[in-house]
Amino acid sequence: MTSEKMPVGKGFAVVFTMAGGQLDVEWLPRMPGPRRGRQCLPSYRLARNEFLRRVALKTGLNVMVVEA
């Protein structure tokens, strides 16, 4: 299991956890509302991609995310 807290701006942070091939995300202090969520989305994606890059380097596995 790998876990890391990363800031995403506007006073929010996310804790990414990769365990058993599943990515879990916890927003701190809470999940932002729609407007703030849209403002945080680019930073969230950068943070998520960086976390997954580190997981891939650490494990030697390929990692892919599909947004729906």
mmCIF file of the N, C-alpha and C atoms, coordinates in Angstrom:
data_MODEL
# 
_entry.id   MODEL 
# 
loop_
_atom_site.group_PDB 
_atom_site.id 
_atom_site.type_symbol 
_atom_site.label_atom_id 
_atom_site.label_alt_id 
_atom_site.label_comp_id 
_atom_site.label_asym_id 
_atom_site.label_entity_id 
_atom_site.label_seq_id 
_atom_site.pdbx_PDB_ins_code 
_atom_site.Cartn_x 
_atom_site.Cartn_y 
_atom_site.Cartn_z 
_atom_site.occupancy 
_atom_site.B_iso_or_equiv 
_atom_site.pdbx_formal_charge 
_atom_site.auth_seq_id 
_atom_site.auth_comp_id 
_atom_site.auth_asym_id 
_atom_site.auth_atom_id 
_atom_site.pdbx_PDB_model_num 
ATOM 1   N N  . MET A 1 1  ? 0.849   -1.182 0.000   1.00 0.00 ? 1  MET A N  1 
ATOM 2   C CA . MET A 1 1  ? 0.000   0.000  0.000   1.00 0.00 ? 1  MET A CA 1 
ATOM 3   C C  . MET A 1 1  ? 0.891   1.240  0.000   1.00 0.00 ? 1  MET A C  1 
ATOM 4   N N  . THR A 1 2  ? 0.530   2.199  -0.827  1.00 0.00 ? 2  THR A N  1 
ATOM 5   C CA . THR A 1 2  ? 1.236   3.469  -0.908  1.00 0.00 ? 2  THR A CA 1 
ATOM 6   C C  . THR A 1 2  ? 0.223   4.579  -0.702  1.00 0.00 ? 2  THR A C  1 
ATOM 7   N N  . SER A 1 3  ? 0.576   5.573  0.100   1.00 0.00 ? 3  SER A N  1 
ATOM 8   C CA . SER A 1 3  ? -0.330  6.671  0.384   1.00 0.00 ? 3  SER A CA 1 
ATOM 9   C C  . SER A 1 3  ? 0.457   7.977  0.438   1.00 0.00 ? 3  SER A C  1 
ATOM 10  N N  . GLU A 1 4  ? -0.186  9.056  -0.032  1.00 0.00 ? 4  GLU A N  1 
ATOM 11  C CA . GLU A 1 4  ? 0.486   10.358 -0.028  1.00 0.00 ? 4  GLU A CA 1 
ATOM 12  C C  . GLU A 1 4  ? -0.558  11.474 -0.016  1.00 0.00 ? 4  GLU A C  1 
ATOM 13  N N  . LYS A 1 5  ? -0.305  12.498 0.806   1.00 0.00 ? 5  LYS A N  1 
ATOM 14  C CA . LYS A 1 5  ? -1.166  13.679 0.869   1.00 0.00 ? 5  LYS A CA 1 
ATOM 15  C C  . LYS A 1 5  ? -0.570  14.750 -0.033  1.00 0.00 ? 5  LYS A C  1 
ATOM 16  N N  . MET A 1 6  ? -1.436  15.358 -0.874  1.00 0.00 ? 6  MET A N  1 
ATOM 17  C CA . MET A 1 6  ? -0.971  16.376 -1.812  1.00 0.00 ? 6  MET A CA 1 
ATOM 18  C C  . MET A 1 6  ? -1.946  17.556 -1.825  1.00 0.00 ? 6  MET A C  1 
ATOM 19  N N  . PRO A 1 7  ? -1.423  18.796 -1.815  1.00 0.00 ? 7  PRO A N  1 
ATOM 20  C CA . PRO A 1 7  ? -2.296  19.973 -1.876  1.00 0.00 ? 7  PRO A CA 1 
ATOM 21  C C  . PRO A 1 7  ? -2.842  20.165 -3.290  1.00 0.00 ? 7  PRO A C  1 
ATOM 22  N N  . VAL A 1 8  ? -4.077  20.657 -3.368  1.00 0.00 ? 8  VAL A N  1 
ATOM 23  C CA . VAL A 1 8  ? -4.677  20.938 -4.678  1.00 0.00 ? 8  VAL A CA 1 
ATOM 24  C C  . VAL A 1 8  ? -5.211  22.367 -4.769  1.00 0.00 ? 8  VAL A C  1 
ATOM 25  N N  . GLY A 1 9  ? -4.876  23.207 -3.794  1.00 0.00 ? 9  GLY A N  1 
ATOM 26  C CA . GLY A 1 9  ? -5.255  24.611 -3.838  1.00 0.00 ? 9  GLY A CA 1 
ATOM 27  C C  . GLY A 1 9  ? -6.584  24.916 -3.187  1.00 0.00 ? 9  GLY A C  1 
ATOM 28  N N  . LYS A 1 10 ? -6.844  26.213 -3.041  1.00 0.00 ? 10 LYS A N  1 
ATOM 29  C CA . LYS A 1 10 ? -8.094  26.716 -2.454  1.00 0.00 ? 10 LYS A CA 1 
ATOM 30  C C  . LYS A 1 10 ? -8.342  26.156 -1.051  1.00 0.00 ? 10 LYS A C  1 
ATOM 31  N N  . GLY A 1 11 ? -7.258  25.786 -0.329  1.00 0.00 ? 11 GLY A N  1 
ATOM 32  C CA . GLY A 1 11 ? -7.391  25.254 1.023   1.00 0.00 ? 11 GLY A CA 1 
ATOM 33  C C  . GLY A 1 11 ? -7.707  23.773 1.087   1.00 0.00 ? 11 GLY A C  1 
ATOM 34  N N  . PHE A 1 12 ? -7.640  23.087 -0.043  1.00 0.00 ? 12 PHE A N  1 
ATOM 35  C CA . PHE A 1 12 ? -7.958  21.665 -0.086  1.00 0.00 ? 12 PHE A CA 1 
ATOM 36  C C  . PHE A 1 12 ? -6.709  20.832 -0.344  1.00 0.00 ? 12 PHE A C  1 
ATOM 37  N N  . ALA A 1 13 ? -6.779  19.592 0.096   1.00 0.00 ? 13 ALA A N  1 
ATOM 38  C CA . ALA A 1 13 ? -5.728  18.610 -0.174  1.00 0.00 ? 13 ALA A CA 1 
ATOM 39  C C  . ALA A 1 13 ? -6.415  17.276 -0.413  1.00 0.00 ? 13 ALA A C  1 
ATOM 40  N N  . VAL A 1 14 ? -5.690  16.370 -1.029  1.00 0.00 ? 14 VAL A N  1 
ATOM 41  C CA . VAL A 1 14 ? -6.209  15.018 -1.222  1.00 0.00 ? 14 VAL A CA 1 
ATOM 42  C C  . VAL A 1 14 ? -5.182  14.017 -0.714  1.00 0.00 ? 14 VAL A C  1 
ATOM 43  N N  . VAL A 1 15 ? -5.692  12.917 -0.187  1.00 0.00 ? 15 VAL A N  1 
ATOM 44  C CA . VAL A 1 15 ? -4.836  11.804 0.208   1.00 0.00 ? 15 VAL A CA 1 
ATOM 45  C C  . VAL A 1 15 ? -5.105  10.691 -0.792  1.00 0.00 ? 15 VAL A C  1 
ATOM 46  N N  . PHE A 1 16 ? -4.098  10.369 -1.583  1.00 0.00 ? 16 PHE A N  1 
ATOM 47  C CA . PHE A 1 16 ? -4.193  9.281  -2.549  1.00 0.00 ? 16 PHE A CA 1 
ATOM 48  C C  . PHE A 1 16 ? -3.658  8.022  -1.885  1.00 0.00 ? 16 PHE A C  1 
ATOM 49  N N  . THR A 1 17 ? -4.374  6.924  -2.040  1.00 0.00 ? 17 THR A N  1 
ATOM 50  C CA . THR A 1 17 ? -3.926  5.636  -1.525  1.00 0.00 ? 17 THR A CA 1 
ATOM 51  C C  . THR A 1 17 ? -4.086  4.602  -2.628  1.00 0.00 ? 17 THR A C  1 
ATOM 52  N N  . MET A 1 18 ? -3.008  3.882  -2.905  1.00 0.00 ? 18 MET A N  1 
ATOM 53  C CA . MET A 1 18 ? -3.048  2.801  -3.892  1.00 0.00 ? 18 MET A CA 1 
ATOM 54  C C  . MET A 1 18 ? -2.842  1.499  -3.127  1.00 0.00 ? 18 MET A C  1 
ATOM 55  N N  . ALA A 1 19 ? -3.843  0.637  -3.177  1.00 0.00 ? 19 ALA A N  1 
ATOM 56  C CA . ALA A 1 19 ? -3.761  -0.651 -2.492  1.00 0.00 ? 19 ALA A CA 1 
ATOM 57  C C  . ALA A 1 19 ? -4.501  -1.691 -3.326  1.00 0.00 ? 19 ALA A C  1 
ATOM 58  N N  . GLY A 1 20 ? -3.847  -2.800 -3.575  1.00 0.00 ? 20 GLY A N  1 
ATOM 59  C CA . GLY A 1 20 ? -4.483  -3.872 -4.335  1.00 0.00 ? 20 GLY A CA 1 
ATOM 60  C C  . GLY A 1 20 ? -4.916  -3.456 -5.720  1.00 0.00 ? 20 GLY A C  1 
ATOM 61  N N  . GLY A 1 21 ? -4.185  -2.534 -6.332  1.00 0.00 ? 21 GLY A N  1 
ATOM 62  C CA . GLY A 1 21 ? -4.515  -2.097 -7.682  1.00 0.00 ? 21 GLY A CA 1 
ATOM 63  C C  . GLY A 1 21 ? -5.658  -1.104 -7.752  1.00 0.00 ? 21 GLY A C  1 
ATOM 64  N N  . GLN A 1 22 ? -6.129  -0.625 -6.607  1.00 0.00 ? 22 GLN A N  1 
ATOM 65  C CA . GLN A 1 22 ? -7.236  0.328  -6.582  1.00 0.00 ? 22 GLN A CA 1 
ATOM 66  C C  . GLN A 1 22 ? -6.770  1.656  -6.015  1.00 0.00 ? 22 GLN A C  1 
ATOM 67  N N  . LEU A 1 23 ? -7.168  2.740  -6.677  1.00 0.00 ? 23 LEU A N  1 
ATOM 68  C CA . LEU A 1 23 ? -6.845  4.091  -6.225  1.00 0.00 ? 23 LEU A CA 1 
ATOM 69  C C  . LEU A 1 23 ? -8.011  4.627  -5.411  1.00 0.00 ? 23 LEU A C  1 
ATOM 70  N N  . ASP A 1 24 ? -7.734  5.019  -4.170  1.00 0.00 ? 24 ASP A N  1 
ATOM 71  C CA . ASP A 1 24 ? -8.730  5.667  -3.316  1.00 0.00 ? 24 ASP A CA 1 
ATOM 72  C C  . ASP A 1 24 ? -8.280  7.096  -3.073  1.00 0.00 ? 24 ASP A C  1 
ATOM 73  N N  . VAL A 1 25 ? -9.246  8.009  -3.005  1.00 0.00 ? 25 VAL A N  1 
ATOM 74  C CA . VAL A 1 25 ? -8.950  9.427  -2.806  1.00 0.00 ? 25 VAL A CA 1 
ATOM 75  C C  . VAL A 1 25 ? -9.821  9.959  -1.674  1.00 0.00 ? 25 VAL A C  1 
ATOM 76  N N  . GLU A 1 26 ? -9.177  10.633 -0.722  1.00 0.00 ? 26 GLU A N  1 
ATOM 77  C CA . GLU A 1 26 ? -9.893  11.290 0.371   1.00 0.00 ? 26 GLU A CA 1 
ATOM 78  C C  . GLU A 1 26 ? -9.588  12.783 0.299   1.00 0.00 ? 26 GLU A C  1 
ATOM 79  N N  . TRP A 1 27 ? -10.626 13.604 0.248   1.00 0.00 ? 27 TRP A N  1 
ATOM 80  C CA . TRP A 1 27 ? -10.461 15.058 0.210   1.00 0.00 ? 27 TRP A CA 1 
ATOM 81  C C  . TRP A 1 27 ? -10.392 15.603 1.622   1.00 0.00 ? 27 TRP A C  1 
ATOM 82  N N  . LEU A 1 28 ? -9.513  16.577 1.824   1.00 0.00 ? 28 LEU A N  1 
ATOM 83  C CA . LEU A 1 28 ? -9.377  17.229 3.124   1.00 0.00 ? 28 LEU A CA 1 
ATOM 84  C C  . LEU A 1 28 ? -9.504  18.735 2.945   1.00 0.00 ? 28 LEU A C  1 
ATOM 85  N N  . PRO A 1 29 ? -10.230 19.470 3.778   1.00 0.00 ? 29 PRO A N  1 
ATOM 86  C CA . PRO A 1 29 ? -10.962 18.967 4.927   1.00 0.00 ? 29 PRO A CA 1 
ATOM 87  C C  . PRO A 1 29 ? -12.271 18.284 4.539   1.00 0.00 ? 29 PRO A C  1 
ATOM 88  N N  . ARG A 1 30 ? -12.710 18.462 3.300   1.00 0.00 ? 30 ARG A N  1 
ATOM 89  C CA . ARG A 1 30 ? -13.922 17.822 2.765   1.00 0.00 ? 30 ARG A CA 1 
ATOM 90  C C  . ARG A 1 30 ? -13.859 17.957 1.246   1.00 0.00 ? 30 ARG A C  1 
ATOM 91  N N  . MET A 1 31 ? -14.754 17.295 0.563   1.00 0.00 ? 31 MET A N  1 
ATOM 92  C CA . MET A 1 31 ? -14.814 17.443 -0.893  1.00 0.00 ? 31 MET A CA 1 
ATOM 93  C C  . MET A 1 31 ? -15.378 18.831 -1.209  1.00 0.00 ? 31 MET A C  1 
ATOM 94  N N  . PRO A 1 32 ? -14.745 19.568 -2.129  1.00 0.00 ? 32 PRO A N  1 
ATOM 95  C CA . PRO A 1 32 ? -15.240 20.917 -2.444  1.00 0.00 ? 32 PRO A CA 1 
ATOM 96  C C  . PRO A 1 32 ? -16.573 20.869 -3.176  1.00 0.00 ? 32 PRO A C  1 
ATOM 97  N N  . GLY A 1 33 ? -17.297 21.979 -3.085  1.00 0.00 ? 33 GLY A N  1 
ATOM 98  C CA . GLY A 1 33 ? -18.542 22.108 -3.825  1.00 0.00 ? 33 GLY A CA 1 
ATOM 99  C C  . GLY A 1 33 ? -18.262 22.237 -5.317  1.00 0.00 ? 33 GLY A C  1 
ATOM 100 N N  . PRO A 1 34 ? -19.318 22.335 -6.127  1.00 0.00 ? 34 PRO A N  1 
ATOM 101 C CA . PRO A 1 34 ? -19.141 22.349 -7.586  1.00 0.00 ? 34 PRO A CA 1 
ATOM 102 C C  . PRO A 1 34 ? -18.200 23.441 -8.105  1.00 0.00 ? 34 PRO A C  1 
ATOM 103 N N  . ARG A 1 35 ? -18.357 24.674 -7.630  1.00 0.00 ? 35 ARG A N  1 
ATOM 104 C CA . ARG A 1 35 ? -17.526 25.775 -8.142  1.00 0.00 ? 35 ARG A CA 1 
ATOM 105 C C  . ARG A 1 35 ? -16.062 25.579 -7.749  1.00 0.00 ? 35 ARG A C  1 
ATOM 106 N N  . ARG A 1 36 ? -15.808 25.359 -6.482  1.00 0.00 ? 36 ARG A N  1 
ATOM 107 C CA . ARG A 1 36 ? -14.424 25.137 -6.025  1.00 0.00 ? 36 ARG A CA 1 
ATOM 108 C C  . ARG A 1 36 ? -13.861 23.857 -6.628  1.00 0.00 ? 36 ARG A C  1 
ATOM 109 N N  . GLY A 1 37 ? -14.709 22.870 -6.797  1.00 0.00 ? 37 GLY A N  1 
ATOM 110 C CA . GLY A 1 37 ? -14.266 21.615 -7.402  1.00 0.00 ? 37 GLY A CA 1 
ATOM 111 C C  . GLY A 1 37 ? -13.730 21.831 -8.809  1.00 0.00 ? 37 GLY A C  1 
ATOM 112 N N  . ARG A 1 38 ? -14.433 22.646 -9.590  1.00 0.00 ? 38 ARG A N  1 
ATOM 113 C CA . ARG A 1 38 ? -13.961 22.960 -10.947 1.00 0.00 ? 38 ARG A CA 1 
ATOM 114 C C  . ARG A 1 38 ? -12.643 23.717 -10.901 1.00 0.00 ? 38 ARG A C  1 
ATOM 115 N N  . GLN A 1 39 ? -12.499 24.605 -9.916  1.00 0.00 ? 39 GLN A N  1 
ATOM 116 C CA . GLN A 1 39 ? -11.258 25.368 -9.781  1.00 0.00 ? 39 GLN A CA 1 
ATOM 117 C C  . GLN A 1 39 ? -10.090 24.472 -9.370  1.00 0.00 ? 39 GLN A C  1 
ATOM 118 N N  . CYS A 1 40 ? -10.361 23.452 -8.581  1.00 0.00 ? 40 CYS A N  1 
ATOM 119 C CA . CYS A 1 40 ? -9.311  22.541 -8.090  1.00 0.00 ? 40 CYS A CA 1 
ATOM 120 C C  . CYS A 1 40 ? -8.984  21.422 -9.080  1.00 0.00 ? 40 CYS A C  1 
ATOM 121 N N  . LEU A 1 41 ? -9.851  21.191 -10.052 1.00 0.00 ? 41 LEU A N  1 
ATOM 122 C CA . LEU A 1 41 ? -9.696  20.037 -10.940 1.00 0.00 ? 41 LEU A CA 1 
ATOM 123 C C  . LEU A 1 41 ? -8.347  19.968 -11.657 1.00 0.00 ? 41 LEU A C  1 
ATOM 124 N N  . PRO A 1 42 ? -7.845  21.052 -12.255 1.00 0.00 ? 42 PRO A N  1 
ATOM 125 C CA . PRO A 1 42 ? -6.528  20.950 -12.908 1.00 0.00 ? 42 PRO A CA 1 
ATOM 126 C C  . PRO A 1 42 ? -5.414  20.565 -11.929 1.00 0.00 ? 42 PRO A C  1 
ATOM 127 N N  . SER A 1 43 ? -5.427  21.148 -10.730 1.00 0.00 ? 43 SER A N  1 
ATOM 128 C CA . SER A 1 43 ? -4.414  20.804 -9.725  1.00 0.00 ? 43 SER A CA 1 
ATOM 129 C C  . SER A 1 43 ? -4.591  19.376 -9.237  1.00 0.00 ? 43 SER A C  1 
ATOM 130 N N  . TYR A 1 44 ? -5.845  18.950 -9.095  1.00 0.00 ? 44 TYR A N  1 
ATOM 131 C CA . TYR A 1 44 ? -6.121  17.570 -8.689  1.00 0.00 ? 44 TYR A CA 1 
ATOM 132 C C  . TYR A 1 44 ? -5.532  16.589 -9.707  1.00 0.00 ? 44 TYR A C  1 
ATOM 133 N N  . ARG A 1 45 ? -5.767  16.856 -10.979 1.00 0.00 ? 45 ARG A N  1 
ATOM 134 C CA . ARG A 1 45 ? -5.256  15.957 -12.021 1.00 0.00 ? 45 ARG A CA 1 
ATOM 135 C C  . ARG A 1 45 ? -3.729  15.911 -12.028 1.00 0.00 ? 45 ARG A C  1 
ATOM 136 N N  . LEU A 1 46 ? -3.093  17.063 -11.859 1.00 0.00 ? 46 LEU A N  1 
ATOM 137 C CA . LEU A 1 46 ? -1.624  17.080 -11.790 1.00 0.00 ? 46 LEU A CA 1 
ATOM 138 C C  . LEU A 1 46 ? -1.127  16.272 -10.596 1.00 0.00 ? 46 LEU A C  1 
ATOM 139 N N  . ALA A 1 47 ? -1.763  16.461 -9.442  1.00 0.00 ? 47 ALA A N  1 
ATOM 140 C CA . ALA A 1 47 ? -1.363  15.733 -8.234  1.00 0.00 ? 47 ALA A CA 1 
ATOM 141 C C  . ALA A 1 47 ? -1.591  14.233 -8.407  1.00 0.00 ? 47 ALA A C  1 
ATOM 142 N N  . ARG A 1 48 ? -2.734  13.868 -8.968  1.00 0.00 ? 48 ARG A N  1 
ATOM 143 C CA . ARG A 1 48 ? -3.040  12.447 -9.189  1.00 0.00 ? 48 ARG A CA 1 
ATOM 144 C C  . ARG A 1 48 ? -2.023  11.814 -10.131 1.00 0.00 ? 48 ARG A C  1 
ATOM 145 N N  . ASN A 1 49 ? -1.725  12.511 -11.223 1.00 0.00 ? 49 ASN A N  1 
ATOM 146 C CA . ASN A 1 49 ? -0.772  11.969 -12.190 1.00 0.00 ? 49 ASN A CA 1 
ATOM 147 C C  . ASN A 1 49 ? 0.617   11.819 -11.581 1.00 0.00 ? 49 ASN A C  1 
ATOM 148 N N  . GLU A 1 50 ? 1.024   12.779 -10.762 1.00 0.00 ? 50 GLU A N  1 
ATOM 149 C CA . GLU A 1 50 ? 2.329   12.693 -10.096 1.00 0.00 ? 50 GLU A CA 1 
ATOM 150 C C  . GLU A 1 50 ? 2.353   11.528 -9.106  1.00 0.00 ? 50 GLU A C  1 
ATOM 151 N N  . PHE A 1 51 ? 1.282   11.364 -8.347  1.00 0.00 ? 51 PHE A N  1 
ATOM 152 C CA . PHE A 1 51 ? 1.206   10.239 -7.412  1.00 0.00 ? 51 PHE A CA 1 
ATOM 153 C C  . PHE A 1 51 ? 1.313   8.912  -8.165  1.00 0.00 ? 51 PHE A C  1 
ATOM 154 N N  . LEU A 1 52 ? 0.571   8.782  -9.247  1.00 0.00 ? 52 LEU A N  1 
ATOM 155 C CA . LEU A 1 52 ? 0.594   7.531  -10.011 1.00 0.00 ? 52 LEU A CA 1 
ATOM 156 C C  . LEU A 1 52 ? 1.947   7.304  -10.679 1.00 0.00 ? 52 LEU A C  1 
ATOM 157 N N  . ARG A 1 53 ? 2.611   8.369  -11.089 1.00 0.00 ? 53 ARG A N  1 
ATOM 158 C CA . ARG A 1 53 ? 3.962   8.238  -11.646 1.00 0.00 ? 53 ARG A CA 1 
ATOM 159 C C  . ARG A 1 53 ? 4.902   7.662  -10.598 1.00 0.00 ? 53 ARG A C  1 
ATOM 160 N N  . ARG A 1 54 ? 4.786   8.164  -9.377  1.00 0.00 ? 54 ARG A N  1 
ATOM 161 C CA . ARG A 1 54 ? 5.630   7.663  -8.286  1.00 0.00 ? 54 ARG A CA 1 
ATOM 162 C C  . ARG A 1 54 ? 5.318   6.206  -7.951  1.00 0.00 ? 54 ARG A C  1 
ATOM 163 N N  . VAL A 1 55 ? 4.032   5.856  -7.975  1.00 0.00 ? 55 VAL A N  1 
ATOM 164 C CA . VAL A 1 55 ? 3.646   4.462  -7.730  1.00 0.00 ? 55 VAL A CA 1 
ATOM 165 C C  . VAL A 1 55 ? 4.249   3.564  -8.803  1.00 0.00 ? 55 VAL A C  1 
ATOM 166 N N  . ALA A 1 56 ? 4.165   3.988  -10.059 1.00 0.00 ? 56 ALA A N  1 
ATOM 167 C CA . ALA A 1 56 ? 4.714   3.194  -11.159 1.00 0.00 ? 56 ALA A CA 1 
ATOM 168 C C  . ALA A 1 56 ? 6.222   3.021  -11.012 1.00 0.00 ? 56 ALA A C  1 
ATOM 169 N N  . LEU A 1 57 ? 6.922   4.090  -10.652 1.00 0.00 ? 57 LEU A N  1 
ATOM 170 C CA . LEU A 1 57 ? 8.374   3.992  -10.460 1.00 0.00 ? 57 LEU A CA 1 
ATOM 171 C C  . LEU A 1 57 ? 8.719   3.062  -9.304  1.00 0.00 ? 57 LEU A C  1 
ATOM 172 N N  . LYS A 1 58 ? 7.948   3.163  -8.232  1.00 0.00 ? 58 LYS A N  1 
ATOM 173 C CA . LYS A 1 58 ? 8.207   2.358  -7.035  1.00 0.00 ? 58 LYS A CA 1 
ATOM 174 C C  . LYS A 1 58 ? 7.943   0.872  -7.278  1.00 0.00 ? 58 LYS A C  1 
ATOM 175 N N  . THR A 1 59 ? 6.884   0.566  -8.026  1.00 0.00 ? 59 THR A N  1 
ATOM 176 C CA . THR A 1 59 ? 6.478   -0.828 -8.218  1.00 0.00 ? 59 THR A CA 1 
ATOM 177 C C  . THR A 1 59 ? 7.026   -1.448 -9.498  1.00 0.00 ? 59 THR A C  1 
ATOM 178 N N  . GLY A 1 60 ? 7.420   -0.603 -10.449 1.00 0.00 ? 60 GLY A N  1 
ATOM 179 C CA . GLY A 1 60 ? 7.868   -1.117 -11.736 1.00 0.00 ? 60 GLY A CA 1 
ATOM 180 C C  . GLY A 1 60 ? 6.718   -1.558 -12.628 1.00 0.00 ? 60 GLY A C  1 
ATOM 181 N N  . LEU A 1 61 ? 5.498   -1.197 -12.252 1.00 0.00 ? 61 LEU A N  1 
ATOM 182 C CA . LEU A 1 61 ? 4.312   -1.573 -13.021 1.00 0.00 ? 61 LEU A CA 1 
ATOM 183 C C  . LEU A 1 61 ? 3.802   -0.388 -13.835 1.00 0.00 ? 61 LEU A C  1 
ATOM 184 N N  . ASN A 1 62 ? 3.035   -0.683 -14.869 1.00 0.00 ? 62 ASN A N  1 
ATOM 185 C CA . ASN A 1 62 ? 2.360   0.360  -15.633 1.00 0.00 ? 62 ASN A CA 1 
ATOM 186 C C  . ASN A 1 62 ? 1.079   0.742  -14.905 1.00 0.00 ? 62 ASN A C  1 
ATOM 187 N N  . VAL A 1 63 ? 0.749   2.023  -14.917 1.00 0.00 ? 63 VAL A N  1 
ATOM 188 C CA . VAL A 1 63 ? -0.446  2.519  -14.247 1.00 0.00 ? 63 VAL A CA 1 
ATOM 189 C C  . VAL A 1 63 ? -1.232  3.355  -15.240 1.00 0.00 ? 63 VAL A C  1 
ATOM 190 N N  . MET A 1 64 ? -2.563  3.174  -15.255 1.00 0.00 ? 64 MET A N  1 
ATOM 191 C CA . MET A 1 64 ? -3.406  3.922  -16.171 1.00 0.00 ? 64 MET A CA 1 
ATOM 192 C C  . MET A 1 64 ? -4.664  4.370  -15.438 1.00 0.00 ? 64 MET A C  1 
ATOM 193 N N  . VAL A 1 65 ? -5.137  5.565  -15.766 1.00 0.00 ? 65 VAL A N  1 
ATOM 194 C CA . VAL A 1 65 ? -6.386  6.082  -15.216 1.00 0.00 ? 65 VAL A CA 1 
ATOM 195 C C  . VAL A 1 65 ? -7.321  6.383  -16.368 1.00 0.00 ? 65 VAL A C  1 
ATOM 196 N N  . VAL A 1 66 ? -8.569  5.981  -16.213 1.00 0.00 ? 66 VAL A N  1 
ATOM 197 C CA . VAL A 1 66 ? -9.602  6.314  -17.185 1.00 0.00 ? 66 VAL A CA 1 
ATOM 198 C C  . VAL A 1 66 ? -10.635 7.158  -16.452 1.00 0.00 ? 66 VAL A C  1 
ATOM 199 N N  . GLU A 1 67 ? -10.828 8.396  -16.895 1.00 0.00 ? 67 GLU A N  1 
ATOM 200 C CA . GLU A 1 67 ? -11.846 9.256  -16.294 1.00 0.00 ? 67 GLU A CA 1 
ATOM 201 C C  . GLU A 1 67 ? -13.159 9.029  -17.016 1.00 0.00 ? 67 GLU A C  1 
ATOM 202 N N  . ALA A 1 68 ? -14.211 8.888  -16.230 1.00 0.00 ? 68 ALA A N  1 
ATOM 203 C CA . ALA A 1 68 ? -15.534 8.679  -16.831 1.00 0.00 ? 68 ALA A CA 1 
ATOM 204 C C  . ALA A 1 68 ? -16.437 9.850  -16.541 1.00 0.00 ? 68 ALA A C  1 
# 
